[in-house]
Amino acid sequence: MQIDKLRGELLDQFFDAILSLKTREECYQFFDDVATMNEVQALSQRLQVAKMLQAGSTYNEIEQETKASTATISRVRRCLDYGSDGYGIILDRIQKDK
C-alpha cells in the first residue's frame, strides 16, 4: 500500500498540526503560511474533481468547470478506484454535513 511510504515522524507532526486546526479561518491562516496559493488551489481543485467524478460528470465537463488537466482528472480517478479511500472518506463526510 502506498500510504506506508508516507509515514514518518515529520509527516505525523504535520498531520497533527492540521488536525489541531479548529476553524476554517485557522485553516486559511495555516495554509497561507505553509503552502503557496498554487499548491492550495491544486489541492482544492483535486477535491472538486473527485466530487464531480463521484457524481458521474464526464472528463470534458470536469475539465471545463475546474480547468483541471486530463492528467489530473485521470490521477484523481485512479485514486478513487484504487487508492487508500482518502477521497471517499472526505466526500462522504462533507456530503453528510450538507
Protein Blocks (a to p, Z undefined) as FASTA:
>chain_A
ZZlmmgcfklmmmmmmmmmpmbfklmmmmmmmmpcfklmmmmmmmmmmmmmmmnopafkl
mmmmnopafklmmmmmmmmmmmnolmmmmmmmmmmmZZ
